[in-house]
């Protein structure tokens, strides 16, 4: 449980996981100092002790690894088009009574700070918000990198702001930030989202956030100090192994 506005919010953490990564095949099962990456992600979420943690995967091999490591999971359909569709199936299968916030943590974030999770959940105390997410400063070398998703927003004194756009291509950093793959949903907002049809901009940009924006859903962002190390390539995997070794985490 986490206390926000003197109300204990019941949080369910769901982690989508699949094997079909183009840039790094079998990514969730890649070894990070003796443990598969998906196990690292789930254990980091469990360490926070803010709610039940469940991995949602359509792959039996991943589920077998999770079972062997005492991590809760649901075997989902293999045919989901997005991680959000996958975690919604898991949410429906869970004991989801009285859940206030569904937190979607990407399965390629083996380490993240508490600030990232708690600040994102904190956004949901604003009842007008449909989806909460996080951003950090965009680095110069990331401006031309189309693998980095950029969020456009004007931030207030609390380092919070409503998302105006999500893109892969930008010319400069003004009002653009590095978008971090973490989402907080209300049960009704995720149900609304997955029942919407894919939009043209979602398809063109390969960004499902556009489906929410183009249908008038409010996405609120919070800026955190740093981008957690994610794993998309073999080079990223080597870096995260070194990070774990040097920081003894």
C-alpha positions as CSV (number, residue, x, y, z in Angstrom):
1,X,0.0,0.0,0.0
2,X,1.1,3.6,-0.6
3,X,-0.4,6.5,1.3
4,X,-1.4,9.4,-1.1
5,X,-3.7,12.2,0.2
6,X,-4.2,10.2,3.4
7,X,-5.9,7.5,1.4
8,X,-4.3,4.1,1.0
9,X,-4.2,3.3,-2.7
10,X,-4.3,-0.4,-3.6
11,X,-1.6,-0.8,-6.3
12,X,-1.2,-3.7,-8.6
13,X,2.1,-3.9,-10.5
14,X,2.0,-5.7,-13.8
15,X,5.0,-6.4,-16.0
16,X,4.5,-7.4,-19.6
17,X,7.1,-9.8,-21.0
18,X,7.6,-11.3,-24.5
19,X,10.4,-13.1,-26.3
20,X,10.0,-11.5,-29.8
21,X,12.4,-8.6,-29.4
22,X,13.9,-7.7,-32.8
23,X,17.1,-5.9,-31.6
24,X,17.8,-8.4,-28.7
25,X,16.2,-11.8,-29.2
26,X,15.0,-13.7,-26.1
27,X,15.6,-10.5,-24.1
28,X,13.7,-11.3,-20.9
29,X,15.7,-14.5,-20.4
30,X,19.1,-12.8,-20.9
31,X,21.4,-13.4,-17.9
32,X,22.3,-10.5,-15.6
33,X,24.8,-11.8,-13.0
34,X,23.1,-15.1,-12.5
35,X,19.5,-14.1,-12.9
36,X,17.3,-13.7,-16.0
37,X,16.4,-10.0,-16.7
38,X,12.7,-10.5,-16.2
39,X,13.4,-11.9,-12.7
40,X,15.6,-8.9,-11.9
41,X,12.7,-6.6,-13.0
42,X,10.1,-8.4,-10.9
43,X,12.3,-8.7,-7.8
44,X,13.1,-5.0,-8.0
45,X,9.3,-4.2,-8.1
46,X,8.7,-6.6,-5.2
47,X,11.4,-5.0,-3.1
48,X,9.3,-1.8,-3.0
49,X,6.5,-3.5,-1.1
50,X,3.7,-1.3,-2.5
51,X,1.5,-3.9,-4.0
52,X,1.2,-7.3,-5.6
53,X,3.6,-7.9,-8.6
54,X,2.6,-10.1,-11.5
55,X,4.4,-10.8,-14.8
56,X,2.1,-11.1,-17.9
57,X,3.6,-13.2,-20.6
58,X,2.4,-15.2,-23.6
59,X,5.4,-17.5,-23.5
60,X,5.5,-20.7,-21.5
61,X,9.3,-20.6,-21.3
62,X,9.2,-17.3,-19.5
63,X,6.5,-18.5,-17.2
64,X,8.5,-21.6,-16.3
65,X,11.4,-19.3,-15.3
66,X,9.1,-17.1,-13.2
67,X,7.6,-20.1,-11.4
68,X,11.1,-21.4,-10.6
69,X,11.9,-18.0,-9.1
70,X,8.7,-17.7,-7.0
71,X,7.3,-14.9,-9.0
72,X,3.6,-14.6,-9.7
73,X,2.6,-14.7,-13.4
74,X,-0.2,-15.2,-15.8
75,X,0.2,-17.0,-19.1
76,X,-1.6,-14.7,-21.6
77,X,-2.6,-14.8,-25.2
78,X,0.3,-14.7,-27.7
79,X,-1.6,-12.5,-30.0
80,X,-1.6,-9.2,-28.1
81,X,-0.5,-6.2,-30.2
82,X,0.8,-4.3,-27.2
83,X,2.1,-4.6,-23.7
84,X,-1.0,-2.7,-22.5
85,X,-3.3,-5.3,-24.0
86,X,-1.3,-8.0,-22.3
87,X,-1.4,-6.5,-18.8
88,X,-5.2,-5.8,-19.2
89,X,-5.7,-9.5,-19.7
90,X,-3.6,-10.2,-16.6
91,X,-5.6,-7.5,-14.6
92,X,-8.9,-9.2,-15.6
93,X,-7.5,-12.6,-14.4
94,X,-6.2,-11.2,-11.1
95,X,-8.1,-10.7,-7.8
96,X,-8.7,-7.1,-8.8
97,X,-11.3,-5.9,-6.4
98,X,-10.6,-2.4,-5.0
99,X,-7.5,-1.8,-7.1
100,X,-6.9,1.9,-7.4
101,X,-3.8,2.0,-9.6
102,X,-2.5,-0.5,-12.1
103,X,1.2,0.2,-12.6
104,X,2.8,-1.0,-15.9
105,X,6.5,-1.4,-15.6
106,X,8.3,-2.4,-18.7
107,X,10.1,-5.8,-18.6
108,X,13.4,-4.3,-19.8
109,X,14.0,-2.1,-16.7
110,X,16.0,-4.4,-14.4
111,X,16.9,-1.5,-12.0
112,X,15.0,1.7,-11.2
113,X,14.9,4.0,-8.2
114,X,11.9,4.3,-5.8
115,X,11.4,7.9,-6.9
116,X,10.4,6.8,-10.4
117,X,7.6,4.5,-9.2
118,X,6.3,6.6,-6.3
119,X,6.3,9.9,-8.3
120,X,4.4,8.2,-11.1
121,X,1.8,6.8,-8.8
122,X,1.5,10.1,-7.0
123,X,0.1,11.6,-10.3
124,X,-3.0,9.6,-9.9
125,X,-4.2,11.6,-6.9
126,X,-5.5,14.0,-9.6
127,X,-8.8,12.4,-10.4
128,X,-8.8,14.1,-13.9
129,X,-5.8,12.1,-14.9
130,X,-6.4,9.0,-17.0
131,X,-2.7,7.8,-17.3
132,X,0.4,8.8,-15.4
133,X,3.9,8.4,-16.7
134,X,7.4,9.8,-16.3
135,X,10.1,11.7,-18.1
136,X,13.6,13.0,-17.6
137,X,15.9,15.4,-19.3
138,X,16.7,14.7,-23.0
139,X,20.4,14.4,-23.6
140,X,22.1,16.0,-26.6
141,X,23.1,12.7,-28.1
142,X,19.5,11.5,-27.9
143,X,17.9,14.2,-30.0
144,X,18.6,12.4,-33.3
145,X,18.1,8.9,-31.9
146,X,14.7,7.7,-33.2
147,X,14.8,4.8,-30.8
148,X,14.3,7.3,-27.9
149,X,10.7,8.4,-27.4
150,X,10.3,12.1,-26.7
151,X,7.4,13.6,-24.8
152,X,6.3,17.2,-25.2
153,X,5.0,19.0,-22.1
154,X,5.2,22.3,-20.2
155,X,6.1,21.5,-16.6
156,X,4.9,23.4,-13.5
157,X,6.8,24.1,-10.2
158,X,6.2,20.5,-9.2
159,X,7.9,19.2,-12.3
160,X,4.6,17.9,-13.6
161,X,2.7,18.6,-16.8
162,X,0.1,17.2,-19.2
163,X,1.5,15.4,-22.2
164,X,0.9,17.3,-25.5
165,X,2.6,14.9,-27.9
166,X,4.9,11.9,-28.2
167,X,7.4,11.7,-31.0
168,X,10.6,10.0,-32.1
169,X,12.0,12.8,-34.2
170,X,12.7,16.3,-32.8
171,X,15.0,19.2,-33.9
172,X,15.8,20.5,-30.5
173,X,15.1,19.9,-26.8
174,X,12.7,22.8,-26.1
175,X,9.8,21.4,-24.1
176,X,10.8,17.8,-25.1
177,X,11.9,15.2,-22.6
178,X,13.0,11.6,-22.7
179,X,9.9,9.4,-22.1
180,X,10.4,6.6,-19.6
181,X,8.5,3.3,-20.1
182,X,6.3,3.3,-17.0
183,X,2.5,3.9,-16.8
184,X,0.0,4.2,-14.1
185,X,-3.7,3.5,-15.0
186,X,-7.0,3.5,-13.2
187,X,-8.9,0.3,-13.9
188,X,-11.5,2.2,-15.9
189,X,-8.9,4.1,-17.9
190,X,-7.0,1.0,-19.0
191,X,-10.3,-0.7,-20.0
192,X,-11.3,2.4,-22.1
193,X,-7.8,2.5,-23.7
194,X,-7.7,-1.1,-24.8
195,X,-11.2,-0.9,-26.3
196,X,-10.2,2.1,-28.5
197,X,-9.1,1.4,-32.1
198,X,-5.5,2.0,-33.1
199,X,-5.1,5.5,-34.6
200,X,-3.2,6.6,-37.6
201,X,-0.5,8.4,-35.6
202,X,-0.1,5.4,-33.3
203,X,0.6,3.2,-36.4
204,X,2.9,5.8,-38.1
205,X,5.0,6.5,-35.0
206,X,4.7,3.0,-33.4
207,X,3.7,4.7,-30.2
208,X,0.5,3.5,-28.5
209,X,0.4,6.6,-26.3
210,X,-1.0,8.5,-29.4
211,X,-4.1,6.4,-29.2
212,X,-4.8,7.8,-25.8
213,X,-4.0,11.4,-26.8
214,X,-6.0,11.3,-30.0
215,X,-9.0,10.1,-28.1
216,X,-8.9,12.9,-25.5
217,X,-7.4,10.9,-22.6
218,X,-5.3,12.9,-20.2
219,X,-1.7,11.7,-19.7
220,X,0.1,13.5,-16.9
221,X,3.9,13.4,-16.7
222,X,6.3,13.8,-13.8
223,X,10.0,14.6,-14.3
224,X,12.5,12.5,-12.4
225,X,16.2,13.0,-12.0
226,X,17.4,10.2,-14.2
227,X,16.5,7.7,-16.8
228,X,16.7,4.1,-15.5
229,X,19.0,1.8,-17.5
230,X,16.9,-0.1,-20.0
231,X,18.0,-3.0,-22.1
232,X,17.2,-2.9,-25.9
233,X,20.5,-4.1,-27.4
234,X,23.4,-6.3,-26.7
235,X,25.5,-3.2,-25.9
236,X,22.8,-2.2,-23.3
237,X,23.0,-5.7,-21.8
238,X,26.7,-5.4,-21.4
239,X,26.3,-2.0,-19.7
240,X,23.7,-3.2,-17.3
241,X,25.8,-6.2,-16.3
242,X,28.6,-3.8,-15.5
243,X,26.2,-1.5,-13.6
244,X,25.0,-4.4,-11.4
245,X,28.6,-5.6,-10.8
246,X,29.9,-2.1,-9.9
247,X,27.0,-1.2,-7.7
248,X,26.5,-4.6,-6.1
249,X,22.7,-4.5,-6.7
